[in-house]
Amino acid sequence: MTLDRRTFILSASSALLASSVPLNALAKTAPREGGTFVINLEPEPSSFLFNSNTAGILAGQVVEGLVEYDENYKPVPALAESWEASPDGLTITFRLRRDVKWHDGRPFTSADVQYTVLEVIKKVNPRAGTAYKAVQAVDTPDAHTAVFRLSEPSPAIWAVLSSTEAAILPRHLYEGKSPLTNEWNNKLIGTGPFVFKEWQRGDYILLERNPDYWRGRPHLNRVRIKTITDPGARAAALEAGEVHYSPFSSVAPSEVSRLKQLPGLRIETGGYGNIVPQFFFDFNLDRPQFQDKRVRAAFAHAIDRQALADKVWFGLAKLATGPIPSAQAANYTSETTQYPFDLKKAEQLLDEAGLPRKADGVRLRITHHTMPYGDVFKRVGEFLKESLKQVGVEVQLVNLDLAQFHRTIFGERDFDTFSTYYAAGADPQFGVLRRYWTKTIAKGVPWSNGTGYSNPDLDKIIEASFTENDPAKRRELLVRFQKIAQDDLPSINLLELQHFSVVSSRVQGLSTFPDGYAKSFRDVWLEPRS
């Protein structure tokens, strides 16, 4: 395989993604075979495809990518056993494994890779799609060779080849149907270590060990994914040992210090190195009132972000200074326009924008949709509601489940404002730029450009950064991007979050690699009850 420094661009990744070794490397005893690994995912995924972080965990058990990533986020073989890039970066040849079958018995071939890249990733994946922008064709000279033909070098593609963003799907089941609405999204057929068996909506998803897995049988007999929507019940199930693993900060941050003291549980912050969650407040720029930048700036000045970090996240967050998080150190700058907490300034800007307080003290009435990822985000909504009330903005909170949230925000666009986080990833091209690029305004595609923001001058900078191989020049472009985006303020960058998992002390083999949260459980095993 051939990789040079420019091919794998993530110069920030050495610092950002350095991580501890997988937990199974620390185990003192041989892995125990059998058992059911019970996990909780909040929220319940709406399908297997890339519509949430929890869907990524689910999919990672069933489907696979061309590569995986090691502890330094370097690509290692998966469905592709080797690869080679041409010196000009315009051709990448993947040699595929010959001993892999789909769970329905059909052989995995290059036709599956071709279909997935051209019809799924490029067309409907809001994150990986930017990295695959330059891919013009995928040649299949034989059943076990896939040749990517690029119009220009795409260094970023090397960081989005795993199941997290580029899971290969079975062409024979997907071709001719929309990938977003295909029935197989709810009963996925893959090549991975676990086979889908059953999904009882609102209750559980059952996966069973793939006895014919090409790497060898996983240790676990099955994986049971429970839906527990009540945070108190979720914490109680973890404490009782009824649930072994709950990722993505699924219990209240205020509970972390208490749970750390319990002998049967541990709090794990590893495994999220390539997520870098950037939490933000978005405006629907189709609404006339939000087309005035003074209104957007007033909202920013009305939110005490430090109090939000302290009172809601209990120290598991820090202030964001712009669209690119500080963890992406190679391209980050703090020298951007800031909007410090200042209620008088907020009131002044709203007056100047022609939104005076009426007799009842209200200037503006809006809806705000909260992120459907657990109780903590409902508390964020209450905090934002009270913050904006101080400057005469009356907020009606809307709490939806994940499927409704996707449909309302990204499909119907029937909202005033919403708050959420995007996984910024190891590089701005994956999780940051899609929030601002005109070409990622994609109706119906979750986690795309939700504001509808379009700035032709900023588009030019974004697009130039996609193909700039000189790190210094690329940084210059991305610094300009940050300054413009933060000053124009289509979105208020609030906090950089720290995810954590609650894990039973019986669990061994969970990966804490940078993308550990989405790796399969093929190496996971359960120690006997003490």
C-alpha positions in Angstrom: 0.0 0.0 0.0 1.2 3.5 -0.8 0.5 6.5 1.5 2.5 9.7 1.7 2.0 12.6 4.2 -0.1 14.6 1.8 -2.4 11.7 1.1 -3.5 11.5 4.7 -4.0 15.1 5.5 -4.9 15.0 9.2 -1.9 16.9 10.5 -3.9 17.6 13.6 -4.7 14.0 14.2 -1.5 13.1 16.0 -2.4 15.4 18.8 -6.2 15.2 18.4 -6.5 11.5 18.0 -3.7 10.1 20.3 -5.5 7.5 22.3 -5.0 4.7 24.7 -4.8 1.1 23.6 -7.9 -1.1 23.3 -9.1 -2.3 26.7 -8.7 -5.9 25.7 -4.9 -5.3 25.6 -5.1 -4.7 29.3 -7.1 -7.9 30.1 -5.2 -10.4 32.2 -7.3 -13.4 31.3 -8.2 -15.1 28.1 -11.4 -13.9 26.5 -14.6 -15.7 27.6 -16.8 -17.0 24.9 -20.6 -16.5 24.8 -23.0 -14.3 26.5 -25.3 -11.4 25.5 -23.8 -7.9 25.5 -26.6 -5.5 26.5 -26.2 -1.9 25.5 -28.4 1.2 25.5 -28.4 3.7 22.6 -30.0 7.1 23.2 -31.7 8.0 21.0 -32.9 4.9 19.4 -31.6 5.0 15.8 -34.3 5.6 13.1 -32.4 3.3 10.7 -29.0 1.7 10.2 -27.8 4.4 7.8 -25.8 7.6 8.7 -28.4 9.6 10.5 -27.0 9.7 14.0 -24.0 8.6 16.1 -26.1 5.8 17.6 -26.9 4.6 14.1 -23.1 4.5 13.5 -22.7 2.1 16.5 -25.5 -0.1 15.3 -24.3 -0.2 11.7 -20.7 -0.9 12.8 -21.7 -4.3 14.0 -23.3 -5.4 10.7 -21.5 -3.6 7.8 -17.9 -2.7 7.1 -15.7 -0.3 5.2 -12.8 -0.7 2.9 -10.4 0.1 5.8 -10.4 0.4 9.5 -8.2 2.8 11.6 -5.5 2.0 14.2 -4.7 3.8 17.4 -3.0 6.6 15.4 -6.0 6.9 13.0 -3.9 5.4 10.2 -5.8 3.1 7.7 -5.4 -0.6 8.0 -7.0 -3.4 5.9 -10.7 -4.4 6.2 -12.7 -5.3 3.2 -9.8 -4.0 1.1 -6.7 -6.1 1.9 -4.3 -3.6 0.2 -4.4 -0.4 -1.9 -2.2 1.9 -3.9 -2.5 5.5 -4.9 -0.9 6.9 -8.1 1.8 9.5 -7.7 -0.5 12.3 -9.0 -3.3 11.3 -6.5 -5.9 10.8 -9.2 -6.2 7.0 -9.0 -6.6 4.8 -6.0 -6.7 1.0 -6.6 -8.2 -1.2 -3.9 -7.6 -4.9 -3.9 -10.6 -6.5 -2.2 -10.8 -9.7 -0.1 -11.9 -12.8 -1.9 -13.3 -14.7 1.1 -16.1 -12.3 2.1 -19.9 -13.0 1.8 -22.9 -10.9 2.6 -25.1 -12.3 5.4 -27.5 -13.6 2.8 -24.8 -15.7 1.2 -24.1 -13.6 -1.9 -20.4 -12.8 -2.6 -19.0 -9.3 -1.8 -17.5 -7.8 -5.0 -16.2 -4.6 -6.5 -19.7 -3.9 -7.8 -20.9 -3.3 -4.2 -18.1 -0.8 -3.8 -18.9 1.0 -7.0 -22.6 1.3 -6.2 -22.0 2.5 -2.6 -19.5 5.2 -3.5 -21.3 6.6 -6.5 -25.0 6.2 -5.5 -24.9 6.5 -1.7 -21.8 8.2 -0.3 -21.5 10.9 -3.0 -25.3 11.6 -3.2 -26.7 11.4 0.3 -23.9 11.2 2.9 -23.7 14.7 4.3 -20.3 14.1 6.0 -18.3 11.8 3.8 -19.8 13.2 0.6 -17.5 16.3 0.7 -14.4 14.0 0.9 -15.6 12.0 -2.1 -16.5 15.1 -4.2 -13.6 14.5 -6.6 -14.4 10.8 -7.2 -15.8 10.8 -10.8 -15.9 7.0 -11.4 -15.2 3.7 -9.8 -13.9 1.1 -12.3 -14.3 -2.6 -11.6 -11.8 -4.4 -13.9 -12.6 -7.6 -12.0 -14.7 -8.7 -9.1 -12.0 -8.1 -6.5 -10.5 -4.7 -7.7 -12.1 -1.3 -7.4 -10.3 1.7 -8.9 -11.3 5.2 -7.8 -10.9 7.8 -10.6 -10.6 11.3 -9.2 -10.8 14.6 -11.0 -8.3 16.1 -8.5 -6.4 14.9 -5.5 -8.6 14.3 -2.4 -6.4 13.8 0.6 -9.4 13.8 2.9 -10.8 10.6 1.4 -8.2 8.6 3.4 -10.0 9.5 6.7 -13.5 8.4 5.6 -13.1 4.9 4.3 -14.3 2.9 7.3 -17.8 1.8 8.3 -18.3 5.0 10.2 -18.8 7.1 7.1 -18.4 4.7 4.1 -20.0 1.4 5.0 -20.2 -0.7 1.9 -23.8 -1.8 1.1 -25.0 -4.8 -0.9 -25.7 -3.6 -4.4 -28.2 -6.4 -5.1 -30.5 -5.1 -2.4 -30.1 -1.4 -2.9 -29.8 -0.7 -6.6 -32.9 1.0 -8.1 -34.2 2.4 -4.9 -33.5 5.5 -2.9 -30.8 4.7 -0.3 -32.5 6.9 2.3 -35.9 5.1 2.1 -34.8 1.6 1.2 -36.5 -1.0 3.3 -33.2 -2.7 4.0 -32.1 0.2 6.2 -34.2 -1.3 8.9 -33.0 -4.9 8.5 -29.5 -4.4 7.1 -27.6 -7.2 5.4 -23.8 -6.7 5.8 -20.5 -8.5 5.9 -19.8 -7.8 9.6 -19.4 -9.9 12.7 -23.0 -9.7 13.8 -26.2 -10.5 11.8 -29.4 -8.5 12.2 -32.2 -10.6 13.6 -35.0 -8.5 15.0 -36.1 -4.9 15.7 -38.9 -4.1 18.1 -39.3 -0.4 17.8 -39.1 1.4 21.1 -37.9 -1.7 22.9 -34.9 -3.5 21.5 -32.7 -4.5 18.5 -31.2 -8.0 18.5 -28.0 -9.0 16.6 -26.5 -12.5 16.6 -23.0 -13.7 16.1 -22.1 -14.3 12.4 -20.7 -17.9 12.5 -19.2 -17.5 9.0 -17.5 -14.1 9.7 -14.3 -13.9 7.5 -12.1 -12.8 10.5 -13.3 -15.7 12.7 -16.2 -15.9 15.1 -16.7 -13.0 17.6 -16.6 -13.9 21.3 -20.2 -12.8 22.1 -23.2 -14.8 21.1 -25.4 -11.8 20.6 -25.8 -8.0 21.1 -29.0 -6.7 22.5 -29.6 -3.0 22.1 -32.2 -1.7 24.5 -34.2 1.5 24.3 -34.4 3.2 27.7 -35.7 6.7 27.2 -36.0 7.7 30.9 -32.5 8.9 32.1 -33.3 7.7 35.7 -34.2 4.3 34.5 -31.1 4.2 32.3 -28.9 4.9 35.2 -30.7 2.4 37.4 -30.2 -0.3 34.7 -26.5 0.4 34.5 -26.1 0.3 38.3 -28.1 -3.0 38.5 -25.9 -4.6 35.7 -28.9 -5.0 33.4 -27.1 -2.8 30.8 -23.4 -3.3 30.2 -22.6 -0.2 28.1 -24.2 3.1 27.4 -22.2 5.5 25.1 -22.6 9.1 24.1 -23.1 10.8 27.5 -26.4 9.1 28.0 -26.7 9.9 31.7 -26.8 13.4 33.1 -23.3 15.0 33.5 -24.3 15.7 37.0 -24.4 12.0 37.7 -20.8 11.3 36.5 -19.0 12.0 39.7 -21.4 9.6 41.6 -21.2 6.8 39.1 -17.4 7.0 39.1 -17.5 5.8 42.8 -19.5 2.7 42.1 -17.4 -0.5 42.0 -19.3 -2.1 39.2 -19.0 0.7 36.7 -16.4 2.9 35.1 -16.6 6.2 33.1 -14.7 6.0 29.8 -13.9 9.1 27.8 -11.7 7.2 25.2 -13.1 6.1 21.9 -14.4 9.6 20.8 -11.2 11.1 19.4 -12.5 11.5 15.9 -15.9 13.0 17.0 -14.9 16.4 18.5 -18.5 17.4 19.1 -19.2 21.1 18.3 -22.5 22.2 19.9 -24.2 25.1 18.2 -27.5 27.1 17.8 -28.8 27.4 14.3 -31.2 29.8 12.7 -33.6 29.1 9.8 -32.3 31.8 7.4 -35.5 31.4 5.4 -37.2 33.3 8.2 -37.1 37.1 7.5 -36.3 38.1 11.1 -33.1 36.0 11.0 -31.8 37.5 7.8 -30.8 40.5 9.8 -27.3 39.8 11.3 -28.1 42.1 14.3 -30.8 39.8 15.4 -28.5 36.8 15.2 -25.8 38.7 17.1 -28.3 39.7 19.8 -29.1 36.1 20.4 -25.4 35.3 20.7 -24.9 38.1 23.3 -27.9 36.9 25.3 -26.5 33.4 25.9 -24.1 33.0 28.9 -22.1 30.1 27.4 -19.9 29.7 30.5 -23.0 29.2 32.7 -24.3 26.8 30.1 -21.0 24.7 30.3 -21.0 24.9 34.1 -24.6 24.3 35.0 -25.6 21.8 32.3 -22.4 20.0 31.4 -20.7 20.2 34.8 -17.2 20.8 33.3 -17.6 18.3 30.4 -17.5 21.2 27.9 -15.6 24.3 27.1 -16.4 27.5 25.2 -16.2 27.4 21.4 -14.6 30.4 19.7 -15.7 29.6 16.1 -16.8 26.8 13.8 -13.5 24.9 14.0 -12.9 23.3 17.4 -9.6 23.8 19.2 -8.9 20.1 19.0 -8.3 20.5 15.2 -5.2 22.4 16.2 -3.5 22.5 12.8 -6.2 24.7 11.3 -7.8 26.3 14.4 -7.7 30.0 15.2 -9.1 31.8 18.2 -8.8 35.2 16.5 -12.4 35.5 15.4 -15.3 37.8 16.2 -16.6 37.0 19.7 -20.0 37.7 21.2 -19.5 37.9 25.0 -22.5 37.6 27.3 -24.0 41.1 27.4 -27.7 41.6 27.8 -27.6 45.3 27.3 -25.8 44.8 23.9 -28.4 42.2 23.0 -31.3 44.6 23.8 -29.6 47.4 21.8 -29.2 45.2 18.7 -32.8 44.1 18.8 -34.0 47.7 19.1 -31.8 48.6 16.1 -33.2 45.7 14.1 -36.7 47.1 14.5 -37.9 44.6 17.2 -38.9 46.7 20.2 -40.5 45.3 23.2 -44.3 45.4 23.0 -46.7 46.1 25.8 -46.3 42.6 27.1 -42.5 42.9 27.0 -42.1 40.5 24.1 -40.2 41.4 21.0 -40.3 38.2 19.1 -41.9 34.7 19.5 -40.1 31.7 18.1 -39.9 27.9 18.2 -36.7 26.1 19.2 -36.2 22.4 18.5 -33.9 20.6 20.9 -31.5 17.9 19.9 -33.2 14.5 20.5 -30.1 12.9 22.2 -31.3 12.7 25.8 -32.4 14.7 28.8 -29.3 16.9 28.9 -30.3 18.6 25.6 -33.8 19.3 27.0 -32.1 21.1 29.9 -30.1 23.0 27.3 -33.4 24.0 25.7 -34.7 25.3 29.0 -31.5 27.2 29.6 -31.7 28.9 26.2 -35.4 29.7 26.7 -34.7 31.5 29.9 -31.6 33.3 28.4 -33.6 34.7 25.5 -36.6 35.6 27.7 -34.3 38.1 29.4 -34.1 40.2 26.2 -37.7 39.9 25.2 -37.7 36.7 23.0 -40.3 34.2 23.9 -39.3 30.7 23.1 -41.6 27.7 22.6 -39.5 24.5 23.0 -40.2 21.6 20.7 -38.9 18.1 21.7 -39.2 15.5 19.0 -37.8 12.0 18.5 -34.9 11.5 16.1 -37.0 10.6 13.0 -39.3 13.6 13.5 -36.4 15.9 14.1 -34.8 14.9 10.9 -38.0 15.3 9.0 -38.9 18.7 10.5 -35.5 20.3 10.3 -33.9 18.9 7.2 -37.0 17.8 5.2 -39.9 20.1 5.9 -37.6 23.0 7.2 -40.5 23.9 9.5 -38.6 25.5 12.4 -37.3 28.9 13.6 -34.2 27.7 15.5 -32.7 24.5 16.7 -29.6 23.4 18.7 -27.5 20.3 18.1 -23.9 19.2 17.7 -22.1 17.9 14.7 -19.1 15.6 15.0 -16.4 17.9 13.8 -14.2 14.9 13.1 -10.4 14.8 12.6 -10.5 17.6 10.0 -12.8 20.5 9.1 -13.7 19.0 5.8 -15.7 16.3 7.4 -17.9 17.8 10.1 -17.5 21.6 9.9 -17.6 22.9 6.4 -20.9 21.1 5.6 -22.6 23.5 8.0 -21.7 26.5 5.7 -21.2 25.2 2.2 -24.0 26.1 -0.3 -23.7 22.6 -1.9 -24.6 20.9 1.3 -28.0 22.5 1.4 -29.7 19.2 0.8 -33.4 18.9 1.6 -34.2 15.7 3.3 -30.6 14.8 4.1 -30.0 14.7 7.9 -27.1 16.6 9.4 -26.5 18.8 6.3 -26.6 22.6 6.0 -29.5 23.2 8.3 -29.6 27.0 8.3 -29.7 27.2 4.5 -26.7 29.5 4.6 -25.2 30.5 1.3 -22.2 32.8 0.8 -20.5 32.5 -2.7 -17.3 34.1 -1.4 -17.1 31.6 1.5 -17.9 28.8 -0.9 -14.8 29.6 -3.0 -12.6 29.4 0.2 -14.2 26.1 1.2 -13.8 24.5 -2.2 -10.2 25.7 -2.5 -9.4 24.1 0.9 -10.6 20.7 -0.4 -7.7 20.4 -2.8 -5.0 22.4 -1.3 -2.2 20.0 -0.4 0.2 22.6 1.1 -0.6 22.6 4.9 0.4 26.2 5.4 -1.7 27.4 2.5 -4.6 25.3 3.5 -4.4 26.7 7.0 -4.6 30.2 5.6 -7.8 29.3 3.7 -9.4 27.8 6.8 -8.4 30.7 9.0 -10.2 33.0 6.5 -13.1 30.6 6.6 -13.4 30.8 10.4 -13.2 34.6 10.5 -15.9 35.0 7.9 -18.2 32.3 9.2 -18.0 33.5 12.8 -18.5 37.2 11.8 -21.4 36.5 9.5 -23.0 34.3 12.3 -25.5 32.1 10.5 -25.0 29.8 13.4 -23.9 30.5 17.0 -21.0 28.2 18.0 -21.6 27.5 21.7 -19.5 24.7 23.2 -17.0 22.0 22.5 -18.3 18.9 24.3 -16.6 15.9 25.8 -18.4 12.6 25.3 -18.2 9.8 27.8 -19.5 6.2 28.1 -20.8 4.4 31.2 -19.4 0.8 31.1 -19.8 -2.2 33.3 -16.6 -3.5 34.9 -17.5 -6.9 33.4 -16.9 -5.6 29.8 -13.5 -6.2 28.2 -12.3 -5.5 24.7 -14.0 -2.2 24.0 -11.8 -0.1 21.7 -10.6 3.3 22.9 -9.1 4.1 19.5 -10.1 7.5 18.1 -13.1 5.9 16.3 -13.6 3.3 19.0 -17.3 4.3 19.6 -18.2 3.0 16.1 -16.0 -0.1 15.9 -17.5 -3.5 16.0 -17.8 -5.5 19.2 -16.1 -8.5 17.6 -13.4 -8.4 20.3 -15.7 -7.6 23.2 -16.3 -10.2 25.9 -17.9 -10.3 29.3 -16.2 -11.4 32.5 -18.3 -13.7 34.7 -20.4 -12.1 37.4 -18.5 -11.8 40.6 
